[in-house]
Amino acid sequence: MIISITLSVTTTKRIMKNLLMAAAVVLTLSANASISYVAKSGVATEKQDKEYKKIEESKVPALILKEIATKYEGYTISDTAVSIDNEYRITVTKDSKSTKVYFTGTGEFVKEEK
């Protein structure tokens, strides 16, 4: 009888040890998965470069050209381009200094890069 009780305690210890190891493995894997997700999403947010295709100035919507004429009076348009999602990049120049101005296809100002 003593032998069967000893085996039972030994078996219980082994089961508890296995459960503890399994929990440690699960926690380690979930922590690594979280770190990988953050790293991947960080890369995704950093890469926001759009590709623009050069177009003729005559292809730029009149609303955008009117906005540029008003906001950038005295500047000349030196380059025009459009992205696949219909965002326009207009480069304006004054006194040998260029500024890139971005607009949506509906004429809304997006940003300016000097």
N, CA, C and O atoms as a GROMACS GRO file, in nm:
protein
  456
    1MET      N    1   0.080  -0.119   0.000
    1MET     CA    2   0.000   0.000   0.000
    1MET      C    3   0.085   0.126   0.000
    1MET      O    4   0.050   0.225  -0.065
    2ILE      N    5   0.190   0.124   0.069
    2ILE     CA    6   0.279   0.240   0.075
    2ILE      C    7   0.338   0.266  -0.062
    2ILE      O    8   0.353   0.382  -0.101
    3ILE      N    9   0.370   0.164  -0.135
    3ILE     CA   10   0.428   0.180  -0.268
    3ILE      C   11   0.329   0.248  -0.363
    3ILE      O   12   0.369   0.336  -0.439
    4SER      N   13   0.203   0.210  -0.360
    4SER     CA   14   0.105   0.270  -0.449
    4SER      C   15   0.082   0.418  -0.415
    4SER      O   16   0.059   0.498  -0.505
    5ILE      N   17   0.089   0.455  -0.289
    5ILE     CA   18   0.074   0.595  -0.250
    5ILE      C   19   0.195   0.675  -0.298
    5ILE      O   20   0.179   0.788  -0.343
    6THR      N   21   0.314   0.620  -0.289
    6THR     CA   22   0.436   0.686  -0.335
    6THR      C   23   0.431   0.708  -0.486
    6THR      O   24   0.468   0.814  -0.535
    7LEU      N   25   0.386   0.608  -0.558
    7LEU     CA   26   0.374   0.623  -0.702
    7LEU      C   27   0.272   0.731  -0.736
    7LEU      O   28   0.290   0.807  -0.831
    8SER      N   29   0.169   0.738  -0.660
    8SER     CA   30   0.065   0.837  -0.684
    8SER      C   31   0.121   0.978  -0.662
    8SER      O   32   0.092   1.068  -0.740
    9VAL      N   33   0.198   0.998  -0.558
    9VAL     CA   34   0.259   1.128  -0.531
    9VAL      C   35   0.360   1.163  -0.640
    9VAL      O   36   0.365   1.277  -0.686
   10THR      N   37   0.440   1.065  -0.681
   10THR     CA   38   0.538   1.086  -0.786
   10THR      C   39   0.470   1.120  -0.918
   10THR      O   40   0.513   1.210  -0.990
   11THR      N   41   0.365   1.050  -0.948
   11THR     CA   42   0.290   1.077  -1.070
   11THR      C   43   0.228   1.216  -1.066
   11THR      O   44   0.231   1.287  -1.166
   12THR      N   45   0.175   1.255  -0.953
   12THR     CA   46   0.115   1.387  -0.937
   12THR      C   47   0.221   1.496  -0.956
   12THR      O   48   0.196   1.597  -1.021
   13LYS      N   49   0.339   1.476  -0.898
   13LYS     CA   50   0.447   1.573  -0.915
   13LYS      C   51   0.487   1.586  -1.062
   13LYS      O   52   0.510   1.696  -1.110
   14ARG      N   53   0.494   1.473  -1.132
   14ARG     CA   54   0.530   1.474  -1.273
   14ARG      C   55   0.425   1.549  -1.356
   14ARG      O   56   0.459   1.626  -1.446
   15ILE      N   57   0.299   1.524  -1.325
   15ILE     CA   58   0.191   1.594  -1.397
   15ILE      C   59   0.198   1.744  -1.371
   15ILE      O   60   0.184   1.823  -1.464
   16MET      N   61   0.219   1.784  -1.248
   16MET     CA   62   0.229   1.926  -1.214
   16MET      C   63   0.348   1.991  -1.284
   16MET      O   64   0.339   2.104  -1.334
   17LYS      N   65   0.459   1.918  -1.288
   17LYS     CA   66   0.579   1.969  -1.355
   17LYS      C   67   0.550   1.989  -1.504
   17LYS      O   68   0.589   2.091  -1.561
   18ASN      N   69   0.483   1.892  -1.567
   18ASN     CA   70   0.450   1.903  -1.709
   18ASN      C   71   0.354   2.019  -1.736
   18ASN      O   72   0.369   2.090  -1.836
   19LEU      N   73   0.257   2.038  -1.647
   19LEU     CA   74   0.165   2.150  -1.662
   19LEU      C   75   0.238   2.284  -1.650
   19LEU      O   76   0.211   2.377  -1.726
   20LEU      N   77   0.328   2.292  -1.556
   20LEU     CA   78   0.406   2.415  -1.538
   20LEU      C   79   0.492   2.444  -1.661
   20LEU      O   80   0.502   2.558  -1.705
   21MET      N   81   0.554   2.341  -1.715
   21MET     CA   82   0.636   2.358  -1.835
   21MET      C   83   0.551   2.400  -1.954
   21MET      O   84   0.591   2.486  -2.032
   22ALA      N   85   0.433   2.340  -1.968
   22ALA     CA   86   0.343   2.375  -2.078
   22ALA      C   87   0.300   2.521  -2.067
   22ALA      O   88   0.294   2.592  -2.167
   23ALA      N   89   0.268   2.566  -1.946
   23ALA     CA   90   0.229   2.705  -1.925
   23ALA      C   91   0.344   2.800  -1.962
   23ALA      O   92   0.321   2.904  -2.023
   24ALA      N   93   0.465   2.763  -1.924
   24ALA     CA   94   0.581   2.846  -1.957
   24ALA      C   95   0.601   2.855  -2.108
   24ALA      O   96   0.633   2.962  -2.160
   25VAL      N   97   0.584   2.744  -2.177
   25VAL     CA   98   0.600   2.743  -2.323
   25VAL      C   99   0.493   2.830  -2.388
   25VAL      O  100   0.524   2.908  -2.478
   26VAL      N  101   0.368   2.818  -2.343
   26VAL     CA  102   0.260   2.899  -2.399
   26VAL      C  103   0.285   3.048  -2.377
   26VAL      O  104   0.266   3.128  -2.468
   27LEU      N  105   0.326   3.086  -2.258
   27LEU     CA  106   0.355   3.226  -2.229
   27LEU      C  107   0.470   3.279  -2.315
   27LEU      O  108   0.464   3.392  -2.364
   28THR      N  109   0.572   3.198  -2.333
   28THR     CA  110   0.686   3.239  -2.416
   28THR      C  111   0.644   3.258  -2.560
   28THR      O  112   0.682   3.357  -2.623
   29LEU      N  113   0.567   3.166  -2.613
   29LEU     CA  114   0.522   3.177  -2.752
   29LEU      C  115   0.430   3.296  -2.773
   29LEU      O  116   0.440   3.364  -2.875
   30SER      N  117   0.341   3.322  -2.678
   30SER     CA  118   0.251   3.435  -2.694
   30SER      C  119   0.327   3.567  -2.683
   30SER      O  120   0.293   3.664  -2.751
   31ALA      N  121   0.429   3.573  -2.600
   31ALA     CA  122   0.510   3.694  -2.589
   31ALA      C  123   0.586   3.719  -2.719
   31ALA      O  124   0.594   3.832  -2.766
   32ASN      N  125   0.641   3.613  -2.778
   32ASN     CA  126   0.712   3.627  -2.904
   32ASN      C  127   0.617   3.668  -3.016
   32ASN      O  128   0.654   3.748  -3.102
   33ALA      N  129   0.496   3.615  -3.015
   33ALA     CA  130   0.398   3.652  -3.117
   33ALA      C  131   0.363   3.799  -3.105
   33ALA      O  132   0.348   3.867  -3.207
   34SER      N  133   0.349   3.850  -2.983
   34SER     CA  134   0.318   3.990  -2.964
   34SER      C  135   0.431   4.079  -3.013
   34SER      O  136   0.407   4.180  -3.078
   35ILE      N  137   0.552   4.041  -2.984
   35ILE     CA  138   0.667   4.120  -3.027
   35ILE      C  139   0.677   4.119  -3.179
   35ILE      O  140   0.705   4.223  -3.239
   36SER      N  141   0.654   4.005  -3.241
   36SER     CA  142   0.659   3.997  -3.386
   36SER      C  143   0.553   4.085  -3.449
   36SER      O  144   0.580   4.153  -3.549
   37TYR      N  145   0.434   4.086  -3.393
   37TYR     CA  146   0.325   4.166  -3.447
   37TYR      C  147   0.359   4.315  -3.440
   37TYR      O  148   0.338   4.389  -3.536
   38VAL      N  149   0.412   4.357  -3.326
   38VAL     CA  150   0.449   4.498  -3.311
   38VAL      C  151   0.558   4.535  -3.411
   38VAL      O  152   0.553   4.641  -3.473
   39ALA      N  153   0.657   4.448  -3.426
   39ALA     CA  154   0.765   4.477  -3.518
   39ALA      C  155   0.714   4.486  -3.660
   39ALA      O  156   0.754   4.575  -3.735
   40LYS      N  157   0.627   4.394  -3.699
   40LYS     CA  158   0.574   4.396  -3.835
   40LYS      C  159   0.487   4.518  -3.858
   40LYS      O  160   0.495   4.581  -3.963
   41SER      N  161   0.403   4.553  -3.760
   41SER     CA  162   0.318   4.669  -3.780
   41SER      C  163   0.401   4.797  -3.780
   41SER      O  164   0.364   4.894  -3.846
   42GLY      N  165   0.512   4.800  -3.707
   42GLY     CA  166   0.599   4.917  -3.709
   42GLY      C  167   0.660   4.937  -3.846
   42GLY      O  168   0.672   5.051  -3.893
   43VAL      N  169   0.698   4.829  -3.911
   43VAL     CA  170   0.754   4.838  -4.045
   43VAL      C  171   0.648   4.885  -4.142
   43VAL      O  172   0.675   4.966  -4.231
   44ALA      N  173   0.527   4.835  -4.126
   44ALA     CA  174   0.418   4.871  -4.217
   44ALA      C  175   0.386   5.020  -4.208
   44ALA      O  176   0.360   5.083  -4.310
   45THR      N  177   0.388   5.075  -4.088
   45THR     CA  178   0.354   5.215  -4.075
   45THR      C  179   0.467   5.306  -4.120
   45THR      O  180   0.442   5.420  -4.161
   46GLU      N  181   0.589   5.259  -4.114
   46GLU     CA  182   0.701   5.341  -4.158
   46GLU      C  183   0.706   5.353  -4.309
   46GLU      O  184   0.748   5.456  -4.362
   47LYS      N  185   0.665   5.249  -4.379
   47LYS     CA  186   0.672   5.252  -4.524
   47LYS      C  187   0.541   5.305  -4.580
   47LYS      O  188   0.445   5.230  -4.599
   48GLN      N  189   0.538   5.434  -4.606
   48GLN     CA  190   0.420   5.496  -4.660
   48GLN      C  191   0.450   5.569  -4.790
   48GLN      O  192   0.372   5.654  -4.834
   49ASP      N  193   0.560   5.535  -4.852
   49ASP     CA  194   0.596   5.600  -4.977
   49ASP      C  195   0.499   5.558  -5.085
   49ASP      O  196   0.473   5.439  -5.105
   50LYS      N  197   0.446   5.656  -5.155
   50LYS     CA  198   0.358   5.629  -5.267
   50LYS      C  199   0.436   5.648  -5.395
   50LYS      O  200   0.531   5.726  -5.401
   51GLU      N  201   0.395   5.576  -5.495
   51GLU     CA  202   0.455   5.596  -5.625
   51GLU      C  203   0.367   5.693  -5.703
   51GLU      O  204   0.245   5.678  -5.709
   52TYR      N  205   0.431   5.791  -5.762
   52TYR     CA  206   0.360   5.891  -5.842
   52TYR      C  207   0.405   5.881  -5.987
   52TYR      O  208   0.522   5.856  -6.017
   53LYS      N  209   0.310   5.900  -6.075
   53LYS     CA  210   0.338   5.898  -6.219
   53LYS      C  211   0.327   6.042  -6.270
   53LYS      O  212   0.227   6.110  -6.246
   54LYS      N  213   0.431   6.086  -6.341
   54LYS     CA  214   0.429   6.222  -6.394
   54LYS      C  215   0.315   6.238  -6.494
   54LYS      O  216   0.286   6.149  -6.574
   55ILE      N  217   0.252   6.354  -6.485
   55ILE     CA  218   0.144   6.385  -6.578
   55ILE      C  219   0.161   6.528  -6.628
   55ILE      O  220   0.238   6.607  -6.572
   56GLU      N  221   0.091   6.560  -6.733
   56GLU     CA  222   0.092   6.698  -6.785
   56GLU      C  223   0.012   6.787  -6.690
   56GLU      O  224  -0.083   6.742  -6.625
   57GLU      N  225   0.050   6.912  -6.683
   57GLU     CA  226  -0.020   7.007  -6.597
   57GLU      C  227  -0.168   7.017  -6.636
   57GLU      O  228  -0.253   7.041  -6.551
   58SER      N  229  -0.197   6.999  -6.761
   58SER     CA  230  -0.335   7.008  -6.809
   58SER      C  231  -0.424   6.895  -6.754
   58SER      O  232  -0.546   6.905  -6.758
   59LYS      N  233  -0.363   6.788  -6.703
   59LYS     CA  234  -0.438   6.675  -6.646
   59LYS      C  235  -0.474   6.696  -6.499
   59LYS      O  236  -0.551   6.619  -6.442
   60VAL      N  237  -0.418   6.800  -6.437
   60VAL     CA  238  -0.447   6.830  -6.297
   60VAL      C  239  -0.583   6.898  -6.290
   60VAL      O  240  -0.609   6.990  -6.368
   61PRO      N  241  -0.671   6.855  -6.199
   61PRO     CA  242  -0.803   6.918  -6.188
   61PRO      C  243  -0.794   7.070  -6.165
   61PRO      O  244  -0.707   7.118  -6.093
   62ALA      N  245  -0.884   7.142  -6.228
   62ALA     CA  246  -0.885   7.288  -6.221
   62ALA      C  247  -0.896   7.338  -6.077
   62ALA      O  248  -0.838   7.441  -6.043
   63LEU      N  249  -0.969   7.266  -5.994
   63LEU     CA  250  -0.985   7.305  -5.854
   63LEU      C  251  -0.850   7.309  -5.782
   63LEU      O  252  -0.824   7.399  -5.702
   64ILE      N  253  -0.764   7.211  -5.811
   64ILE     CA  254  -0.631   7.207  -5.750
   64ILE      C  255  -0.545   7.322  -5.802
   64ILE      O  256  -0.476   7.388  -5.725
   65LEU      N  257  -0.550   7.346  -5.932
   65LEU     CA  258  -0.471   7.455  -5.990
   65LEU      C  259  -0.515   7.590  -5.933
   65LEU      O  260  -0.433   7.679  -5.911
   66LYS      N  261  -0.645   7.605  -5.910
   66LYS     CA  262  -0.696   7.730  -5.852
   66LYS      C  263  -0.644   7.747  -5.709
   66LYS      O  264  -0.603   7.856  -5.670
   67GLU      N  265  -0.646   7.638  -5.630
   67GLU     CA  266  -0.594   7.641  -5.493
   67GLU      C  267  -0.447   7.681  -5.491
   67GLU      O  268  -0.405   7.762  -5.409
   68ILE      N  269  -0.369   7.623  -5.583
   68ILE     CA  270  -0.226   7.654  -5.590
   68ILE      C  271  -0.205   7.800  -5.628
   68ILE      O  272  -0.121   7.867  -5.569
   69ALA      N  273  -0.280   7.849  -5.725
   69ALA     CA  274  -0.266   7.989  -5.767
   69ALA      C  275  -0.296   8.084  -5.652
   69ALA      O  276  -0.235   8.190  -5.642
   70THR      N  277  -0.390   8.046  -5.567
   70THR     CA  278  -0.428   8.131  -5.454
   70THR      C  279  -0.326   8.122  -5.340
   70THR      O  280  -0.277   8.223  -5.289
   71LYS      N  281  -0.296   7.999  -5.301
   71LYS     CA  282  -0.210   7.978  -5.184
   71LYS      C  283  -0.061   8.002  -5.215
   71LYS      O  284   0.014   8.043  -5.127
   72TYR      N  285  -0.021   7.976  -5.338
   72TYR     CA  286   0.120   7.988  -5.376
   72TYR      C  287   0.138   8.093  -5.486
   72TYR      O  288   0.197   8.067  -5.591
   73GLU      N  289   0.086   8.210  -5.460
   73GLU     CA  290   0.094   8.320  -5.556
   73GLU      C  291   0.242   8.355  -5.581
   73GLU      O  292   0.319   8.369  -5.486
   74GLY      N  293   0.279   8.369  -5.705
   74GLY     CA  294   0.417   8.401  -5.740
   74GLY      C  295   0.502   8.277  -5.765
   74GLY      O  296   0.616   8.290  -5.811
   75TYR      N  297   0.450   8.160  -5.737
   75TYR     CA  298   0.521   8.034  -5.762
   75TYR      C  299   0.488   7.985  -5.903
   75TYR      O  300   0.384   8.017  -5.958
   76THR      N  301   0.579   7.907  -5.959
   76THR     CA  302   0.552   7.841  -6.086
   76THR      C  303   0.546   7.690  -6.062
   76THR      O  304   0.615   7.636  -5.976
   77ILE      N  305   0.463   7.625  -6.139
   77ILE     CA  306   0.450   7.479  -6.128
   77ILE      C  307   0.562   7.418  -6.211
   77ILE      O  308   0.571   7.440  -6.332
   78SER      N  309   0.648   7.339  -6.145
   78SER     CA  310   0.761   7.280  -6.215
   78SER      C  311   0.745   7.130  -6.239
   78SER      O  312   0.815   7.073  -6.322
   79ASP      N  313   0.652   7.065  -6.166
   79ASP     CA  314   0.632   6.922  -6.186
   79ASP      C  315   0.493   6.884  -6.135
   79ASP      O  316   0.446   6.938  -6.035
   80THR      N  317   0.429   6.791  -6.205
   80THR     CA  318   0.298   6.742  -6.163
   80THR      C  319   0.297   6.590  -6.173
   80THR      O  320   0.349   6.532  -6.269
   81ALA      N  321   0.236   6.526  -6.074
   81ALA     CA  322   0.229   6.380  -6.073
   81ALA      C  323   0.105   6.337  -5.996
   81ALA      O  324   0.048   6.412  -5.917
   82VAL      N  325   0.063   6.212  -6.022
   82VAL     CA  326  -0.054   6.157  -5.955
   82VAL      C  327  -0.023   6.014  -5.910
   82VAL      O  328   0.049   5.941  -5.979
   83SER      N  329  -0.079   5.976  -5.794
   83SER     CA  330  -0.060   5.839  -5.743
   83SER      C  331  -0.179   5.754  -5.787
   83SER      O  332  -0.278   5.804  -5.840
   84ILE      N  333  -0.166   5.625  -5.763
   84ILE     CA  334  -0.272   5.532  -5.804
   84ILE      C  335  -0.402   5.557  -5.727
   84ILE      O  336  -0.510   5.526  -5.777
   85ASP      N  337  -0.392   5.613  -5.606
   85ASP     CA  338  -0.514   5.642  -5.529
   85ASP      C  339  -0.563   5.785  -5.553
   85ASP      O  340  -0.638   5.840  -5.472
   86ASN      N  341  -0.520   5.843  -5.664
   86ASN     CA  342  -0.568   5.973  -5.711
   86ASN      C  343  -0.527   6.089  -5.619
   86ASN      O  344  -0.603   6.184  -5.600
   87GLU      N  345  -0.405   6.080  -5.563
   87GLU     CA  346  -0.350   6.192  -5.487
   87GLU      C  347  -0.250   6.263  -5.578
   87GLU      O  348  -0.166   6.200  -5.641
   88TYR      N  349  -0.262   6.395  -5.583
   88TYR     CA  350  -0.176   6.474  -5.672
   88TYR      C  351  -0.060   6.533  -5.596
   88TYR      O  352  -0.076   6.583  -5.484
   89ARG      N  353   0.058   6.528  -5.658
   89ARG     CA  354   0.179   6.589  -5.603
   89ARG      C  355   0.220   6.697  -5.702
   89ARG      O  356   0.257   6.668  -5.816
   90ILE      N  357   0.214   6.819  -5.657
   90ILE     CA  358   0.249   6.933  -5.742
   90ILE      C  359   0.373   6.998  -5.683
   90ILE      O  360   0.376   7.034  -5.565
   91THR      N  361   0.476   7.013  -5.765
   91THR     CA  362   0.597   7.081  -5.720
   91THR      C  363   0.591   7.224  -5.771
   91THR      O  364   0.581   7.250  -5.891
   92VAL      N  365   0.598   7.317  -5.675
   92VAL     CA  366   0.597   7.459  -5.710
   92VAL      C  367   0.732   7.519  -5.674
   92VAL      O  368   0.796   7.476  -5.578
   93THR      N  369   0.776   7.617  -5.752
   93THR     CA  370   0.909   7.676  -5.734
   93THR      C  371   0.900   7.828  -5.731
   93THR      O  372   0.824   7.890  -5.806
   94LYS      N  373   0.980   7.885  -5.642
   94LYS     CA  374   0.992   8.031  -5.634
   94LYS      C  375   1.132   8.062  -5.581
   94LYS      O  376   1.173   8.007  -5.478
   95ASP      N  377   1.205   8.147  -5.649
   95ASP     CA  378   1.340   8.187  -5.608
   95ASP      C  379   1.430   8.065  -5.588
   95ASP      O  380   1.503   8.057  -5.489
   96SER      N  381   1.426   7.973  -5.679
   96SER     CA  382   1.507   7.850  -5.679
   96SER      C  383   1.479   7.756  -5.561
   96SER      O  384   1.557   7.665  -5.534
   97LYS      N  385   1.369   7.776  -5.492
   97LYS     CA  386   1.329   7.689  -5.382
   97LYS      C  387   1.202   7.614  -5.422
   97LYS      O  388   1.102   7.674  -5.464
   98SER      N  389   1.208   7.482  -5.409
   98SER     CA  390   1.094   7.399  -5.448
   98SER      C  391   1.015   7.352  -5.326
   98SER      O  392   1.072   7.328  -5.219
   99THR      N  393   0.886   7.341  -5.344
   99THR     CA  394   0.796   7.291  -5.242
   99THR      C  395   0.703   7.190  -5.309
   99THR      O  396   0.647   7.217  -5.415
  100LYS      N  397   0.687   7.074  -5.245
  100LYS     CA  398   0.593   6.975  -5.296
  100LYS      C  399   0.463   6.990  -5.218
  100LYS      O  400   0.461   6.992  -5.095
  101VAL      N  401   0.355   7.001  -5.294
  101VAL     CA  402   0.224   7.020  -5.235
  101VAL      C  403   0.136   6.902  -5.278
  101VAL      O  404   0.137   6.863  -5.394
  102TYR      N  405   0.062   6.846  -5.182
  102TYR     CA  406  -0.019   6.728  -5.207
  102TYR      C  407  -0.168   6.760  -5.191
  102TYR      O  408  -0.208   6.827  -5.096
  103PHE      N  409  -0.248   6.710  -5.285
  103PHE     CA  410  -0.392   6.729  -5.283
  103PHE      C  411  -0.462   6.597  -5.314
  103PHE      O  412  -0.408   6.512  -5.384
  104THR      N  413  -0.583   6.581  -5.261
  104THR     CA  414  -0.665   6.467  -5.300
  104THR      C  415  -0.723   6.495  -5.438
  104THR      O  416  -0.713   6.607  -5.488
  105GLY      N  417  -0.782   6.395  -5.499
  105GLY     CA  418  -0.844   6.412  -5.630
  105GLY      C  419  -0.960   6.510  -5.628
  105GLY      O  420  -0.998   6.564  -5.732
  106THR      N  421  -1.018   6.533  -5.508
  106THR     CA  422  -1.130   6.627  -5.496
  106THR      C  423  -1.084   6.768  -5.461
  106THR      O  424  -1.166   6.857  -5.439
  107GLY      N  425  -0.952   6.789  -5.458
  107GLY     CA  426  -0.899   6.923  -5.435
  107GLY      C  427  -0.870   6.958  -5.291
  107GLY      O  428  -0.838   7.073  -5.262
  108GLU      N  429  -0.880   6.862  -5.200
  108GLU     CA  430  -0.851   6.889  -5.060
  108GLU      C  431  -0.700   6.888  -5.036
  108GLU      O  432  -0.630   6.796  -5.081
  109PHE      N  433  -0.650   6.989  -4.966
  109PHE     CA  434  -0.508   6.997  -4.931
  109PHE      C  435  -0.472   6.884  -4.836
  109PHE      O  436  -0.544   6.859  -4.739
  110VAL      N  437  -0.360   6.814  -4.864
  110VAL     CA  438  -0.316   6.703  -4.779
  110VAL      C  439  -0.195   6.747  -4.696
  110VAL      O  440  -0.200   6.744  -4.573
  111LYS      N  441  -0.088   6.788  -4.764
  111LYS     CA  442   0.033   6.830  -4.691
  111LYS      C  443   0.125   6.906  -4.783
  111LYS      O  444   0.103   6.917  -4.903
  112GLU      N  445   0.229   6.959  -4.721
  112GLU     CA  446   0.330   7.037  -4.793
  112GLU      C  447   0.468   6.991  -4.746
  112GLU      O  448   0.492   6.975  -4.626
  113GLU      N  449   0.559   6.969  -4.840
  113GLU     CA  450   0.697   6.933  -4.806
  113GLU      C  451   0.791   7.034  -4.868
  113GLU      O  452   0.789   7.058  -4.989
  114LYS      N  453   0.874   7.094  -4.783
  114LYS     CA  454   0.971   7.192  -4.836
  114LYS      C  455   1.103   7.126  -4.857
  114LYS      O  456   1.198   7.192  -4.901
   0.00000   0.00000   0.00000
